[in-house]
Amino acid sequence: MKKDKNYIFGIHPVSEAIKSGREMNKILFRQGLKNDSVSALFKLVRQYNIPFQYVPIEKLNRITTANHQGVIAFLSLIEYKNIEEIVQRTYEDGRDPFVL
């Protein structure tokens, strides 16, 4: 896998990134990973409708050899916006929206 640093790892860093509004493409959880911190993270993942997948630890270790704690989140390289928000902001800026 290409190591372009479009991911973060660790239970608390991923939780904080979600809470701060970072957009994520997917979160990988190590199969069988269970504890209170992971349960809290999983609740956030479901609340924000972030796609997730359970994978063997070998897959996580191929992505990073750092202490990932069984959790790796892939960050979105693009920040998506709601079309209504774009149109409203365009009107507020005094321009006519032109959206394809």
All heavy atoms as an XYZ file, in Angstrom:
825
protein
N       0.839     -1.187      0.000
C       0.000      0.000      0.000
C       0.876      1.239      0.000
O       1.883      1.305      0.677
C      -0.918     -0.020      1.228
C      -1.631      1.280      1.448
S      -2.935      1.153      2.639
C      -4.286      0.968      1.536
N       0.473      2.226     -0.751
C       1.192      3.494     -0.846
C       1.119      4.228      0.490
O       0.063      4.375      1.079
C       0.550      4.324     -1.951
C       1.282      5.575     -2.271
C       0.616      6.230     -3.458
C       0.769      7.709     -3.371
N       0.025      8.415     -4.354
N       2.249      4.693      0.982
C       2.304      5.357      2.277
C       2.270      6.860      2.092
O       3.270      7.543      2.220
C       3.551      4.928      3.013
C       3.648      3.435      3.139
C       4.052      3.036      4.477
C       4.103      1.523      4.488
N       3.959      0.918      5.696
N       1.103      7.399      1.760
C       0.986      8.827      1.505
C       0.405      9.592      2.685
O       0.037     10.730      2.565
C       0.169      9.080      0.237
C      -1.188      8.412      0.293
O      -1.552      7.846      1.338
O      -1.897      8.460     -0.729
N       0.335      8.935      3.823
C      -0.121      9.573      5.065
C      -1.540     10.144      4.966
O      -1.826     11.182      5.529
C       0.854     10.660      5.506
C       2.198     10.122      5.890
C       2.089      9.237      7.106
C       3.454      8.770      7.537
N       3.409      7.817      8.588
N      -2.384      9.468      4.238
C      -3.783      9.880      4.199
C      -4.572      9.085      5.229
O      -5.759      8.888      5.085
C      -4.369      9.712      2.798
C      -4.440      8.256      2.380
O      -3.637      7.447      2.796
N      -5.403      7.925      1.555
N      -3.881      8.652      6.287
C      -4.543      7.893      7.332
C      -4.013      8.332      8.702
O      -2.949      8.927      8.806
C      -4.335      6.395      7.139
C      -2.894      5.956      7.168
C      -2.268      5.650      8.373
C      -2.154      5.850      6.007
C      -0.946      5.257      8.410
C      -0.833      5.460      6.031
C      -0.234      5.161      7.237
O       1.080      4.781      7.264
N      -4.815      8.041      9.707
C      -4.393      8.217     11.092
C      -4.694      6.916     11.803
O      -5.507      6.111     11.327
C      -5.091      9.408     11.778
C      -6.609      9.263     11.715
C      -4.634     10.719     11.188
C      -7.348     10.331     12.499
N      -4.073      6.697     12.933
C      -4.282      5.442     13.641
C      -4.282      5.671     15.139
O      -3.812      6.700     15.623
C      -3.216      4.417     13.242
C      -1.812      4.928     13.367
C      -1.133      4.856     14.567
C      -1.178      5.490     12.276
C       0.156      5.334     14.690
C       0.122      5.972     12.378
C       0.785      5.893     13.590
N      -4.848      4.711     15.835
C      -4.975      4.793     17.287
C      -6.395      5.174     17.667
O      -7.054      5.950     16.981
N      -6.855      4.598     18.747
C      -8.248      4.794     19.176
C      -8.548      6.265     19.461
O      -9.508      6.826     18.934
C      -8.555      3.914     20.402
C      -8.443      2.430     20.009
C      -9.932      4.235     20.968
C      -8.430      1.468     21.182
N      -7.730      6.902     20.275
C      -8.021      8.289     20.661
C      -7.792      9.286     19.519
O      -8.634     10.178     19.323
C      -7.240      8.668     21.921
C      -7.653      7.859     23.114
N      -8.893      7.961     23.696
C      -7.002      6.883     23.790
C      -8.989      7.099     24.693
N      -7.860      6.421     24.770
N      -6.720      9.179     18.743
C      -6.578     10.107     17.607
C      -7.733     10.009     16.605
O      -8.213     11.031     16.105
C      -5.249      9.693     16.963
C      -4.471      9.075     18.073
C      -5.497      8.376     18.915
N      -8.196      8.795     16.344
C      -9.312      8.636     15.406
C     -10.585      9.226     16.010
O     -11.330      9.943     15.329
C      -9.503      7.154     15.010
C     -10.779      6.959     14.200
C      -8.291      6.655     14.224
N     -10.825      8.978     17.290
C     -12.007      9.557     17.964
C     -11.987     11.077     17.900
O     -13.000     11.711     17.578
C     -12.060      9.124     19.430
O     -12.296      7.760     19.550
N     -10.841     11.671     18.209
C     -10.731     13.124     18.194
C     -10.905     13.689     16.784
O     -11.512     14.744     16.609
C      -9.399     13.571     18.796
C      -9.303     13.346     20.288
C     -10.427     14.001     21.079
O     -10.753     15.182     20.811
O     -10.992     13.336     21.956
N     -10.393     12.989     15.791
C     -10.549     13.452     14.409
C     -12.022     13.456     14.010
O     -12.499     14.379     13.356
C      -9.739     12.567     13.462
N     -12.751     12.426     14.407
C     -14.183     12.372     14.107
C     -14.904     13.529     14.784
O     -15.687     14.244     14.162
C     -14.792     11.024     14.550
C     -14.237      9.879     13.702
C     -16.321     11.068     14.458
C     -14.605      8.496     14.216
N     -14.615     13.739     16.063
C     -15.273     14.810     16.818
C     -14.954     16.189     16.251
O     -15.778     17.096     16.336
C     -14.852     14.750     18.285
C     -15.405     13.552     19.018
C     -14.849     13.501     20.425
C     -15.223     12.218     21.130
N     -14.571     12.108     22.446
N     -13.763     16.349     15.666
C     -13.375     17.657     15.125
C     -13.920     17.894     13.716
O     -13.714     18.959     13.150
C     -11.857     17.804     15.123
O     -11.286     17.005     14.107
N     -14.595     16.884     13.147
C     -15.221     17.073     11.848
C     -14.403     16.616     10.659
O     -14.781     16.880      9.519
N     -13.301     15.935     10.877
C     -12.506     15.415      9.753
C     -13.334     14.405      8.979
O     -13.985     13.548      9.563
C     -11.229     14.716     10.241
C     -10.185     15.604     10.841
C      -9.489     16.530      9.865
N      -8.929     15.895      8.704
C      -7.661     15.582      8.539
N      -6.798     15.815      9.507
N      -7.243     15.040      7.417
N     -13.312     14.508      7.662
C     -14.042     13.560      6.834
C     -13.185     12.330      6.610
O     -11.985     12.439      6.370
C     -14.414     14.203      5.500
C     -15.409     15.315      5.703
C     -16.227     15.604      4.466
O     -16.490     14.667      3.690
O     -16.584     16.762      4.299
N     -13.825     11.176      6.704
C     -13.110      9.914      6.574
C     -13.768      9.040      5.520
O     -14.995      8.988      5.426
C     -13.095      9.184      7.906
C     -12.395      9.981      8.963
S     -12.197      9.100     10.467
C     -11.579     10.427     11.494
N     -12.918      8.365      4.752
C     -13.429      7.437      3.751
C     -13.836      6.106      4.366
O     -14.856      5.538      4.009
C     -12.393      7.182      2.657
C     -12.186      8.390      1.786
O     -13.072      9.207      1.617
N     -10.997      8.515      1.243
N     -13.015      5.611      5.289
C     -13.283      4.322      5.895
C     -12.404      4.150      7.125
O     -11.317      4.701      7.192
C     -12.978      3.200      4.900
C     -13.230      1.838      5.447
C     -12.967      0.621      4.589
C     -12.362      0.736      3.276
N     -12.179     -0.561      2.599
N     -12.901      3.335      8.062
C     -12.118      2.988      9.241
C     -11.975      1.475      9.275
O     -12.954      0.748      9.081
C     -12.768      3.501     10.532
C     -12.858      5.030     10.497
C     -11.968      3.029     11.751
C     -13.522      5.643     11.704
N     -10.749      1.026      9.516
C     -10.487     -0.399      9.655
C     -10.320     -0.729     11.128
O      -9.571     -0.052     11.839
C      -9.220     -0.789      8.903
C      -9.180     -0.499      7.411
C      -7.840     -0.953      6.830
C     -10.324     -1.175      6.694
N     -11.037     -1.763     11.578
C     -10.925     -2.262     12.943
C     -10.337     -3.666     12.901
O     -10.723     -4.469     12.045
C     -12.305     -2.355     13.610
C     -12.924     -1.037     13.952
C     -13.830     -0.441     13.094
C     -12.627     -0.401     15.138
C     -14.429      0.770     13.411
C     -13.212      0.813     15.469
C     -14.119      1.397     14.598
N      -9.441     -3.968     13.832
C      -8.919     -5.320     13.936
C     -10.042     -6.258     14.374
O     -10.828     -5.929     15.271
C      -7.778     -5.380     14.950
C      -7.195     -6.775     15.124
C      -6.082     -6.770     16.137
N      -6.511     -6.279     17.430
C      -6.833     -7.070     18.457
N      -6.774     -8.360     18.357
N      -7.224     -6.529     19.591
N     -10.126     -7.385     13.724
C     -11.142     -8.375     14.084
C     -10.985     -8.753     15.551
O      -9.880     -8.947     16.042
C     -11.002     -9.630     13.223
C     -11.379     -9.414     11.796
C     -11.075    -10.628     10.927
O     -10.193    -11.425     11.232
N     -11.798    -10.744      9.825
N     -12.106     -8.838     16.255
C     -12.106     -9.261     17.647
C     -11.714     -8.196     18.646
O     -11.626     -8.474     19.838
N     -11.476     -6.972     18.205
C     -11.060     -5.891     19.097
C     -12.260     -5.423     19.925
O     -13.266     -4.975     19.378
C     -10.504     -4.722     18.274
C      -9.934     -3.537     19.034
C      -8.707     -3.974     19.832
C      -9.564     -2.429     18.074
N     -12.143     -5.550     21.246
C     -13.242     -5.140     22.125
C     -12.694     -4.595     23.436
O     -11.924     -5.246     24.113
C     -14.163     -6.328     22.426
C     -14.925     -6.796     21.227
C     -15.871     -7.916     21.558
C     -16.545     -8.305     20.258
N     -17.344     -9.460     20.319
N     -13.085     -3.388     23.750
C     -12.874     -2.774     25.062
C     -13.727     -1.513     25.116
O     -14.375     -1.151     24.129
C     -11.382     -2.510     25.355
C     -10.748     -1.518     24.407
O     -11.337     -0.489     24.089
N      -9.546     -1.827     23.948
N     -13.739     -0.829     26.235
C     -14.609      0.338     26.396
C     -14.259      1.473     25.429
O     -15.144      2.124     24.885
C     -14.556      0.855     27.836
C     -15.223     -0.103     28.821
O     -16.017     -0.968     28.374
O     -14.942      0.009     30.031
N     -12.967      1.705     25.214
C     -12.557      2.779     24.304
C     -12.991      2.483     22.875
O     -13.435      3.377     22.154
C     -11.040      2.960     24.344
O     -10.633      3.387     25.615
N     -12.859      1.240     22.473
C     -13.265      0.850     21.123
C     -14.778      0.954     20.992
O     -15.289      1.394     19.954
C     -12.778     -0.575     20.784
C     -13.352     -1.054     19.475
C     -11.270     -0.611     20.749
N     -15.504      0.590     22.027
C     -16.965      0.701     21.995
C     -17.392      2.155     21.825
O     -18.316      2.452     21.065
C     -17.575      0.127     23.278
O     -17.332     -1.245     23.363
N     -16.720      3.070     22.515
C     -17.039      4.498     22.383
C     -16.720      4.980     20.969
O     -17.496      5.737     20.371
C     -16.259      5.307     23.415
N     -15.588      4.546     20.417
C     -15.226      4.913     19.052
C     -16.233      4.356     18.059
O     -16.676      5.053     17.149
C     -13.818      4.412     18.715
C     -13.375      4.577     17.262
C     -13.441      6.034     16.820
C     -11.976      4.010     17.082
N     -16.608      3.110     18.241
C     -17.559      2.487     17.328
C     -18.903      3.209     17.354
O     -19.552      3.383     16.323
C     -17.731      1.008     17.665
C     -18.483      0.248     16.630
C     -17.911     -0.014     15.391
C     -19.766     -0.189     16.869
C     -18.608     -0.702     14.420
C     -20.469     -0.878     15.905
C     -19.893     -1.139     14.682
N     -19.301      3.696     18.521
C     -20.543      4.470     18.636
C     -20.449      5.752     17.806
O     -21.392      6.123     17.109
C     -20.816      4.798     20.111
C     -22.114      5.502     20.352
C     -22.357      5.721     21.833
C     -23.657      6.458     22.046
N     -23.918      6.711     23.464
N     -19.301      6.419     17.852
C     -19.093      7.623     17.035
C     -19.142      7.291     15.546
O     -19.748      8.026     14.764
C     -17.726      8.243     17.343
C     -17.596      9.146     18.535
C     -16.136      9.556     18.719
C     -18.474     10.374     18.389
N     -18.509      6.194     15.164
C     -18.474      5.782     13.762
C     -19.894      5.571     13.250
O     -20.251      6.020     12.165
C     -17.617      4.501     13.596
C     -17.797      3.886     12.232
C     -16.158      4.818     13.868
N     -20.707      4.919     14.030
C     -22.096      4.675     13.623
C     -22.905      5.975     13.625
O     -23.724      6.201     12.747
C     -22.720      3.619     14.508
C     -22.067      2.254     14.248
C     -22.656      1.190     15.110
N     -24.071      1.042     14.834
C     -24.616     -0.029     14.286
N     -23.870     -1.032     13.945
N     -25.913     -0.094     14.102
N     -22.670      6.835     14.598
C     -23.380      8.117     14.689
C     -23.103      8.983     13.464
O     -24.000      9.645     12.950
C     -22.955      8.843     15.965
C     -23.577     10.200     16.151
C     -23.059     10.892     17.408
O     -22.463     10.274     18.270
N     -23.282     12.184     17.494
N     -21.864      8.988     12.988
C     -21.478      9.811     11.846
C     -21.554      9.058     10.517
O     -21.134      9.584      9.485
C     -20.071     10.380     12.050
C     -20.042     11.487     13.073
C     -19.875     11.212     14.427
C     -20.196     12.812     12.695
C     -19.849     12.219     15.374
C     -20.169     13.825     13.625
C     -20.004     13.527     14.971
O     -19.987     14.533     15.897
N     -22.067      7.840     10.547
C     -22.231      7.019      9.335
C     -20.939      6.870      8.541
O     -20.920      7.019      7.322
C     -23.338      7.577      8.433
C     -24.692      7.476      9.081
O     -25.000      6.477      9.721
N     -25.495      8.506      8.930
N     -19.865      6.602      9.226
C     -18.572      6.407      8.576
C     -18.450      4.929      8.196
O     -18.655      4.061      9.045
C     -17.418      6.821      9.509
C     -17.568      8.287      9.905
C     -16.068      6.551      8.842
C     -16.644      8.725     11.009
N     -18.125      4.640      6.946
C     -17.950      3.236      6.556
C     -16.813      2.599      7.358
O     -15.803      3.244      7.644
C     -17.583      3.310      5.072
C     -18.033      4.649      4.611
C     -17.946      5.549      5.806
N     -16.993      1.345      7.727
C     -15.961      0.642      8.493
C     -15.895     -0.809      8.043
O     -16.784     -1.309      7.371
C     -16.246      0.724     10.000
C     -17.485     -0.011     10.414
C     -17.419     -1.330     10.816
C     -18.718      0.615     10.388
C     -18.567     -2.017     11.191
C     -19.861     -0.057     10.758
C     -19.793     -1.376     11.168
N     -14.800     -1.443      8.436
C     -14.587     -2.835      8.064
C     -13.742     -3.494      9.147
O     -12.837     -2.873      9.700
C     -13.857     -2.881      6.717
C     -13.648     -4.238      6.154
C     -12.979     -4.150      4.781
O     -12.616     -3.079      4.303
N     -12.820     -5.285      4.160
N     -14.054     -4.762      9.440
C     -13.220     -5.560     10.336
C     -12.215     -6.315      9.490
O     -12.584     -6.936      8.497
C     -14.080     -6.542     11.135
C     -15.009     -5.871     12.106
C     -16.373     -5.805     11.856
C     -14.527     -5.304     13.276
C     -17.235     -5.188     12.746
C     -15.382     -4.675     14.167
C     -16.730     -4.629     13.897
O     -17.573     -4.013     14.784
N     -10.940     -6.239      9.874
C      -9.883     -6.879      9.091
C      -8.924     -7.619     10.021
O      -8.827     -7.312     11.210
C      -9.096     -5.837      8.255
C     -10.000     -5.137      7.246
C      -8.414     -4.824      9.141
N      -8.180     -8.585      9.471
C      -7.152     -9.258     10.275
C      -6.022     -8.281     10.628
O      -5.759     -7.323      9.896
C      -6.626    -10.368      9.368
C      -7.475    -10.365      8.148
C      -8.294     -9.126      8.133
N      -5.366     -8.537     11.725
C      -4.289     -7.647     12.176
C      -3.182     -7.538     11.138
O      -2.527     -6.495     11.028
C      -3.734     -8.095     13.543
C      -2.860     -6.979     14.120
C      -3.007     -9.424     13.432
C      -2.549     -7.119     15.577
N      -2.989     -8.561     10.332
C      -1.941     -8.521      9.305
C      -2.180     -7.386      8.304
O      -1.243     -6.744      7.849
C      -1.852     -9.864      8.566
C      -1.374    -11.019      9.414
C      -2.477    -11.652     10.261
O      -3.671    -11.360     10.038
O      -2.134    -12.435     11.159
N      -3.425     -7.144      7.981
C      -3.736     -6.048      7.048
C      -3.370     -4.705      7.658
O      -2.792     -3.846      7.002
C      -5.212     -6.076      6.658
C      -5.575     -4.943      5.706
C      -6.872     -5.166      5.021
C      -7.178     -3.999      4.121
N      -7.246     -4.351      2.746
N      -3.691     -4.515      8.931
C      -3.339     -3.267      9.617
C      -1.818     -3.103      9.689
O      -1.297     -2.009      9.470
C      -3.942     -3.242     11.017
C      -5.469     -3.306     11.094
C      -5.915     -3.419     12.539
C      -6.110     -2.128     10.421
N      -1.112     -4.202      9.971
C       0.350     -4.147     10.072
C       1.018     -3.863      8.735
O       2.125     -3.340      8.700
C       0.888     -5.449     10.665
C       0.534     -5.592     12.132
O       0.219     -4.619     12.814
N       0.564     -6.815     12.626
N       0.361     -4.210      7.625
C       0.914     -3.875      6.308
C       0.789     -2.379      6.028
O       1.576     -1.809      5.272
C       0.209     -4.673      5.202
C       0.687     -6.093      5.086
C       0.231     -6.755      3.800
N      -1.198     -6.712      3.564
C      -2.063     -7.664      3.905
N      -1.644     -8.746      4.525
N      -3.334     -7.532      3.633
N      -0.214     -1.736      6.613
C      -0.429     -0.306      6.397
C       0.561      0.511      7.222
O       1.151      1.469      6.739
C      -1.887      0.082      6.719
C      -2.820     -0.644      5.755
C      -2.085      1.592      6.658
C      -4.281     -0.583      6.138
N       0.737      0.141      8.483
C       1.688      0.838      9.349
C       2.262     -0.139     10.368
O       1.543     -1.020     10.845
C       1.059      2.049     10.064
O       2.076      2.702     10.845
C      -0.088      1.663     10.961
N       3.519      0.051     10.688
C       4.150     -0.774     11.716
C       4.106     -0.075     13.071
O       4.558     -0.623     14.065
C       5.618     -1.075     11.340
O       6.300      0.160     11.140
C       5.691     -1.934     10.098
N       3.553      1.127     13.098
C       3.412      1.868     14.354
C       2.325      1.223     15.214
O       1.573      0.363     14.758
C       3.068      3.324     14.061
N       2.215      1.655     16.447
C       1.212      1.108     17.371
C      -0.166      1.643     17.009
O      -0.626      2.645     17.537
C       1.576      1.473     18.806
C       0.605      0.878     19.803
O      -0.194      0.006     19.474
N       0.671      1.355     21.029
N      -0.858      0.945     16.122
C      -2.161      1.391     15.628
C      -3.310      1.058     16.569
O      -4.427      1.533     16.364
C      -2.437      0.808     14.241
C      -2.222     -0.668     14.143
N      -3.014     -1.585     14.796
C      -1.285     -1.368     13.467
C      -2.594     -2.801     14.515
N      -1.526     -2.704     13.719
N      -3.076      0.267     17.593
C      -4.096     -0.125     18.578
C      -5.294     -0.820     17.935
O      -6.375     -0.859     18.502
C      -4.579      1.076     19.382
C      -3.486      1.768     20.156
C      -3.980      3.014     20.842
O      -4.743      3.790     20.275
N      -3.544      3.211     22.069
N      -5.115     -1.318     16.729
C      -6.195     -2.044     16.066
C      -7.164     -1.163     15.301
O      -8.219     -1.624     14.885
N      -6.814      0.114     15.110
C      -7.714      1.043     14.420
C      -6.911      1.930     13.470
O      -5.939      2.571     13.877
C      -8.462      1.952     15.427
C      -9.366      2.938     14.703
C      -9.245      1.131     16.426
N      -7.325      1.956     12.196
C      -6.736      2.867     11.218
C      -7.870      3.530     10.455
O      -8.780      2.858      9.970
C      -5.804      2.134     10.236
C      -4.624      1.506     10.983
C      -5.303      3.097      9.151
C      -3.684      0.707     10.112
N      -7.819      4.848     10.360
C      -8.838      5.612      9.639
C      -8.207      6.261      8.416
O      -7.156      6.888      8.515
C      -9.434      6.690     10.538
N      -8.854      6.081      7.268
C      -8.393      6.719      6.033
C      -9.133      8.037      5.861
O     -10.364      8.064      5.812
C      -8.632      5.805      4.830
C      -7.736      4.606      4.857
C      -8.155      3.431      5.430
C      -6.454      4.689      4.340
C      -7.321      2.332      5.484
C      -5.612      3.599      4.382
C      -6.043      2.407      4.956
N      -8.372      9.108      5.785
C      -8.947     10.447      5.689
C      -9.330     10.753      4.255
O      -8.652     10.348      3.312
C      -7.939     11.476      6.186
C      -7.433     11.260      7.605
C      -6.310     12.231      7.899
C      -8.554     11.391      8.603
N     -10.409     11.495      4.108
C     -10.832     11.941      2.792
C      -9.888     13.033      2.323
O      -9.584     13.965      3.066
C     -12.267     12.466      2.857
O     -12.671     12.951      1.615
N      -9.410     12.915      1.101
C      -8.518     13.932      0.555
C      -9.283     15.151      0.056
O      -8.713     16.195     -0.202
C      -7.686     13.339     -0.581
C      -6.777     12.191     -0.165
C      -6.040     11.632     -1.369
C      -5.797     12.622      0.903
N     -10.603     14.997     -0.058
C     -11.476     16.073     -0.526
C     -12.513     16.345      0.556
O     -13.058     15.423      1.147
C     -12.229     15.672     -1.811
C     -11.256     15.201     -2.875
C     -13.070     16.832     -2.326
C     -11.949     14.583     -4.063
N     -12.796     17.607      0.792
C     -13.857     17.956      1.736
C     -15.145     18.141      0.941
O     -15.227     19.014      0.076
C     -13.510     19.243      2.487
C     -14.527     19.583      3.547
C     -14.131     20.824      4.325
O     -12.944     21.154      4.377
O     -15.042     21.462      4.870
N     -16.120     17.305      1.211
C     -17.378     17.369      0.494
C     -18.313     18.379      1.144
O     -18.315     18.541      2.351
C     -18.050     15.988      0.460
C     -17.262     14.995     -0.332
C     -16.365     14.139      0.294
C     -17.378     14.920     -1.711
C     -15.617     13.226     -0.432
C     -16.636     14.025     -2.451
C     -15.762     13.173     -1.804
O     -15.035     12.287     -2.528
N     -19.092     19.054      0.317
C     -20.067     20.035      0.789
C     -21.439     19.687      0.245
O     -21.580     19.131     -0.836
C     -19.693     21.449      0.319
C     -18.408     21.971      0.873
C     -18.561     22.319      2.314
C     -17.293     22.927      2.861
N     -17.355     23.224      4.249
N     -22.439     20.082      0.972
C     -23.824     19.902      0.573
C     -24.157     20.940     -0.499
O     -23.808     22.111     -0.373
C     -24.705     20.082      1.814
C     -26.141     19.798      1.562
O     -26.704     20.216      0.565
N     -26.746     19.083      2.500
N     -24.850     20.534     -1.560
C     -25.155     21.440     -2.676
C     -25.973     22.645     -2.213
O     -25.768     23.763     -2.686
C     -25.860     20.700     -3.846
C     -26.004     21.609     -5.063
C     -27.205     20.162     -3.427
C     -24.725     21.942     -5.730
N     -26.878     22.437     -1.258
C     -27.676     23.548     -0.750
C     -26.788     24.592     -0.082
O     -26.998     25.796     -0.209
C     -28.752     23.059      0.233
C     -29.894     22.320     -0.411
C     -29.604     20.834     -0.627
O     -28.615     20.310     -0.082
O     -30.373     20.203     -1.372
N     -25.765     24.133      0.614
C     -24.838     25.037      1.282
C     -24.043     25.853      0.250
O     -23.827     27.054      0.424
C     -23.878     24.223      2.151
C     -22.906     25.043      2.946
C     -21.993     24.175      3.785
O     -22.416     23.115      4.252
O     -20.830     24.583      3.955
N     -23.634     25.218     -0.824
C     -22.879     25.900     -1.875
C     -23.731     26.978     -2.532
O     -23.287     28.110     -2.730
C     -22.371     24.893     -2.924
C     -21.350     23.954     -2.280
C     -21.775     25.609     -4.126
C     -20.966     22.769     -3.141
N     -24.975     26.640     -2.875
C     -25.866     27.601     -3.532
C     -26.151     28.776     -2.601
O     -26.069     29.935     -3.007
C     -27.173     26.907     -3.983
C     -28.201     27.929     -4.455
C     -26.881     25.886     -5.085
N     -26.441     28.486     -1.340
C     -26.726     29.556     -0.380
C     -25.519     30.482     -0.222
O     -25.656     31.703     -0.236
C     -27.107     28.966      0.977
C     -27.411     30.029      2.017
C     -27.795     29.419      3.353
O     -28.024     28.226      3.456
N     -27.868     30.248      4.364
N     -24.336     29.906     -0.083
C     -23.130     30.726      0.082
C     -22.880     31.591     -1.158
O     -22.463     32.735     -1.054
C     -21.918     29.841      0.356
C     -20.682     30.683      0.655
C     -19.516     29.884      1.125
N     -19.853     29.235      2.382
C     -19.303     28.106      2.806
N     -18.401     27.514      2.074
N     -19.645     27.583      3.950
N     -23.175     31.043     -2.332
C     -22.985     31.802     -3.575
C     -23.920     33.012     -3.603
O     -23.509     34.119     -3.952
C     -23.233     30.895     -4.801
O     -22.362     29.769     -4.715
C     -22.958     31.621     -6.093
N     -25.189     32.798     -3.237
C     -26.143     33.918     -3.162
C     -25.692     34.944     -2.131
O     -25.779     36.152     -2.361
C     -27.545     33.425     -2.820
C     -28.315     32.893     -4.000
C     -28.871     31.625     -3.960
C     -28.519     33.668     -5.146
C     -29.590     31.128     -5.038
C     -29.233     33.185     -6.224
C     -29.771     31.915     -6.167
O     -30.481     31.427     -7.236
N     -25.215     34.483     -0.986
C     -24.761     35.398      0.061
C     -23.569     36.234     -0.403
O     -23.389     37.365      0.055
C     -24.398     34.617      1.325
C     -25.604     34.042      2.038
C     -25.233     33.095      3.168
O     -24.028     32.827      3.373
O     -26.160     32.609      3.840
N     -22.768     35.685     -1.295
C     -21.620     36.419     -1.844
C     -22.032     37.363     -2.968
O     -21.193     38.033     -3.566
C     -20.560     35.438     -2.377
C     -19.866     34.679     -1.265
O     -19.969     35.093     -0.099
O     -19.200     33.660     -1.577
N     -23.346     37.411     -3.292
C     -23.841     38.313     -4.323
C     -23.629     37.803     -5.733
O     -23.636     38.584     -6.678
N     -23.445     36.506     -5.883
C     -23.236     35.922     -7.204
C     -24.399     34.990     -7.532
O     -25.093     34.519     -6.648
C     -21.933     35.129     -7.245
C     -20.719     35.983     -6.958
C     -19.423     35.184     -6.949
N     -19.411     34.319     -5.752
C     -18.874     33.107     -5.708
N     -18.301     32.587     -6.775
N     -18.893     32.404     -4.619
N     -24.594     34.747     -8.820
C     -25.573     33.773     -9.248
C     -24.899     32.409     -9.345
O     -23.830     32.288     -9.942
C     -26.159     34.133    -10.630
C     -27.053     35.355    -10.551
O     -27.726     35.529     -9.516
O     -27.070     36.138    -11.525
N     -25.485     31.389     -8.724
C     -24.844     30.065     -8.755
C     -24.927     29.434    -10.151
O     -25.915     29.583    -10.861
C     -25.649     29.252     -7.752
C     -26.961     29.942     -7.637
C     -26.713     31.381     -7.955
N     -23.834     28.785    -10.526
C     -23.779     28.025    -11.758
C     -23.160     26.682    -11.398
O     -21.958     26.576    -11.152
C     -22.933     28.735    -12.813
C     -22.829     27.975    -14.099
C     -23.907     27.888    -14.966
C     -21.643     27.336    -14.444
C     -23.813     27.179    -16.147
C     -21.535     26.632    -15.634
C     -22.621     26.549    -16.477
N     -24.000     25.665    -11.302
C     -23.552     24.359    -10.837
C     -23.799     23.317    -11.913
O     -24.876     23.274    -12.500
C     -24.315     23.950     -9.549
C     -23.819     22.600     -9.052
C     -24.161     25.005     -8.483
N     -22.792     22.537    -12.207
C     -22.935     21.451    -13.183
C     -23.095     20.137    -12.470
O     -22.505     19.853    -11.505
C     -21.704     21.379    -14.081
C     -21.447     22.593    -14.945
C     -20.146     22.431    -15.695
C     -22.581     22.788    -15.926
